[in-house]
């Protein structure tokens, strides 16, 4: 995904309470959590009574945009273009969301759009923002080869990292660097198994100050119930195939975003509203695909014949098919082998 500055003022935003969106995999996650708890002798979790709302900043000029925070210096109202392309740089699908929606929350929707409208991919190369257990599980179930990058640990500086605690799958426990056992305690609502240490042993440990800030001297380590799928993706990261595929990201999707902003002026937008910006993004991506297709056709030795015009099917945000049919002038060469202007007709079916 890439962000685009919205046509909204950053000053004097108002606060608004919105409903938290349900994750696409929430039902599947809850079923597996309760099954995990019953398997370990725990009671199934009752429905959550927590208020599914959160407070966000809202622009007074463009309420549908989202407050995007990338760093201390980069804070603005923006829209996010969640986009997928193939190995040749052709855009296959895109979804526009407010800038405060995380990349991983849109992956399932974008993947299903590709599978329904285009085809099921064989390989999916994503950046670190999509490296989550839920996405790894989704790709594993769909039979898609995952290509995920290295992600830096989130452990504070000076503390023992989580990867230094070794997980024992047979006994379902963790071992700390001092060879002490962290036993299973429960599985929480977020799908994480909780493993805790014995505080009587930890209070005399020489590494206690580097291990935990807990007042009761107890270390807590979390492991997601879908962590096995993420571990498999991490294992494949070290293969030569994954390295070659991931190296092409800068030549494909990154190039798409660079052209989008540099050549088509979408570093910011003059439009307001999610639907208008989604329409603009779709038309710009369609134009980029057509330019690439025209370049490819001009490079061929035999241009397309007028009897077989090229037809492309695209989909606007409201699922209305947009069919573009090129006329005879498309891809014809002159005697100096310079391409003529391509003329085409646009038919909204």
N, C-alpha and C positions, 0 to 999 in steps of 0.2 A: 504494500500500500504506500501511497504518497499523499501528503497533505497539500491543500490549496487554501490560501487565505480567503476568508469569506468577506463579503461586502458588508461589514459590520464594525461598529465602534467597539474598541476594547475598554474604553473608559465607562465607569458607572454601570457595570452589569448588575442585573437583579438576580436574586436567588430564587430558585424554583424547586419544588419537590416533585420528582417524577417517579414513575413506577419502574423498578428494575426489570429489564428484559429477561425472560426465561431462556436459559441456554438450550440449544437444539438437542443436546444429549442428556437433558436433566432427568427424564423418566428412566432411561437406561441406567444412568448413574445411581439413582435412588434404589432401583431394583437390585443392582449388584452390591450396593452398600448394605442393604438389609440381609441379602444372602450371605455376605461376609460376616456380619454380626451373628446371625443364627449359627453359622458354622463354628464360630468361636465361643458359643455359649452365651451370647449377649441377646438382649431383646431388640426387636426391630425398632427403628426410630419412628416416632409418631410424626404426623404432618407438622411442619414448622409453623410456629405462631409468630415468627418474626415479621415485622412490617416490611413488605417487599418494595420499599421506596428508598430513594436517596436524594440528597440535596445537590443541585448542580448550579453553575453559573449560566445565565441566559442573557443573550444580547437583546437589547431593546429594538434594534433595527432589523435583525435577522434572527428570530427566535429558533429557527430550525437548525442553525449551525451549532457546533459544539466547541467548548473551550478546550483548546489544544495546548498542552504543556510538554515541550521537548527538553528545555533546559531553563536555567534561571533567566536567560536573556530572551528566549523564544517562547512567548506566551501570547496566544491570539485565538480569536474565533475562526474556525476553519472547517473544511469538509475533507473527508478522506476518500481517495479513489482506490478501492480494493480491486486489483486487476490480475488477470492470468493471461499468459501468452504461451505460444509454443516455442520450439527450439529455433524457429526462424524469425521470431519477433512479431508474428501476427497476433493481435489481441483477440482472444477467444471469448472473454467475458469480463464484465466489470460491474461493481456494485458501489454506489455512492452512499456514504454514511456520515453522520456528524463527526467532527474531529475528536470527540471525547469517547468514541467507541473503540475498544482495543482490537487489534488486528485478529487475534485468535477467535474472537466472538463471531466473526463474519466468515471464517474459513468454511464451515459446514454448508452455509448457504451458497457460497460461490462454487464450491466443489459440486454440489447437487445441480447447480445451474449448468456447469460444464458437462456433467454426465448426461443430463437430459437434452440439452440443446446441441452439443457437439459430439462428444464420445467420452468414454472413460479413459483417463490417462494411464499410461503404464508406469510413468515416473513422475514424482512431484518434488520439485526443488523449492524450498521455502527458506526464508531468513529466520533469524533467531527469535523474532516475535511470534512465530508460529510453532516454536518448539515446546509443545505442551503434551502431557499424557493423553488428553482427549483427542488431539489431532493425530498423534501417532497411532492411537487405537483405531481411529476412523480409517486411516490409510491401510492399516493392517487388515481390517475387515473387508475393505474394498479390493484387496490384492494389488495395491499400488506400492511401488518401490519408493521408500522415503529417502530424501536427500536433505539432511538437516545439518546446519553448521555447528561449530563449537560455541557454547554459551558460557560466559564467565559466571563463576559462583557468586551468589549474593551475600555470602558470609562477610560480616564486618572485618576490617583489617585487624590482624593480631589474634584472631580466633581460629580454632580448629575447623577446617572445612568439612562439609558433609561427606564428601567422597573419601575422607580418611576413616570414616566409620564403615566397616565392611559388613555387608548383608549376607547372612547365612540362610539360603533358601530352604534347606532341609529342616532346620530347627526353627525357622521363622523368627529370627532375632538379629540384632546388630552387635558387632564387636567394636569397642572403642580402641584408640591407639594403645591403651594400657591393658588390653585383652579382658576388659570387663564386659559383661553381657547386658544388653538393653532389651528387655522382654516386651512382648506385645501387651498393650493395655486395652485398647478399644479402636473403633473406626468411627471417625467423626462425620458430620454431614457433608463436608466438602470432598469426601472420598479418600481421605488420608488415614492410613493406619498409624497409630501412635505407639512408639516404642520408648520406654523410660528406663532409666538406670536405678540402681539401689543407692539412695542418698547416704546410707551409712558407709558405703565404700567410697563414694565420691568426695565426701567431706575431708578425707585424708589424702586425696589424689594430688600429686605435684602439678598436674596440668589443669586443676580446677579453674583457675583464673582465666585460662585460655579456652575453656570449654563452655562454660555457661555463666549467666548472671543470676540464675535462679536463687532465691533466698533460702529454699529448702535443699540446695545442693543436689538437684536432680536434673539430669540431662534428658531432653525430649528430642527425638528424631522422628520425622514424618516420612512416610513412603506411600505414594498413591497406589490405589488398587490396580491402575492401568500402567504402572511403572515398567512392567515387563516389555510392553510395546515400545516405550521410550528408550529402554536399555538396548533393545534390538536396533533401533534407529541410530543410537550412539555407537553401537558396534560396527554398523555399516559405514559410519562416517570415516573410518580409517581405511576403507577399501579404495583401490585405485579408480574404480568406476565412479564412486561418489565424488571423488576429488575432481575428476574430469568434468562431470556434469555440473557440479556447483560452480566451477570456474566459468561456466558459460552464462551465469546469471548477469554478470556485468555487461555481457554482450547482447542480452535479450531484454529482460524486464527493466533493467536499469537504463538501457538505451531508450526503451519506450517512454519511461518517465522523463528522461532528459529531453527527448523530442517534444513531448507534451508541454513542457514548461518553456523550453528555449525557443522552439520553432512555432508553437501554437499559442504562446502567451497565456498559459494557464498556471502561472505562479499565484495569481489571484483571480477572482471572478468579479464581474460587474452585476451578476444576477443574484437574486435573493430567493431563497426557498430550495428545499431538497429536490423537488421534482424538476425544476428548471435546470439546476446544476447537473442532475443526472442525465437529462436530455442533451445538454451541451457536451458532457463527457462522452456519451455514446456517439454523437455525431463526429466529434474530433477523432475518436479512436477509429471510427469507420473511415474517415478521410485518410488517416495514417495507413490503414490497411490497403486502401485503394491506391495510394501513392506507391506503396511497396509492391503491390501486384502489377501496377503499370511498369515500374522499373524492371521487374522480372520479365514481363512479357516483351518489353523492348529489347532486352538482351538476347532473346531467342533468335535463332536463324530464320524460323518460319513463324510469322505472326499469326494470330487467330484469323480464321476466315470470317467474312461478314455473315455467312450462313449460320455460324454457330456463335452467337454473342455470349459473352461471359455474364453469368448471373451469380449474384452473391445474396445470401439470406442473412440478415442481421435482425436483432431484436431490441426494440426500445424498452424502456423501463416498465411500461405497462403491457409488455409482451405482445405488442402489435408488430407483426412482421414487416420489415422494410426491405423491399426487393429493389436492387439496383441493376439495371440492364444497360450494357454499354452499346453504343451505336457503331456503325461501320468505321468511323474515323479512329476508333480506339486501336492503339498499338500499330498503326501503319507507319512505315518508314518512307522517307523521301530518298532521293538519289544520293544525298550527302549523308545518309544514315543518321540524320537527326530526327528524333521523335516529334511527331506533330502533336498538337493539343488534343487531348482525349475529350471527346464530347459524350455525354451520357444522359440518360433519362432516369428520373427517380419516380417510382410508382409506389404509392402507399396502398397496400392491399388490406 
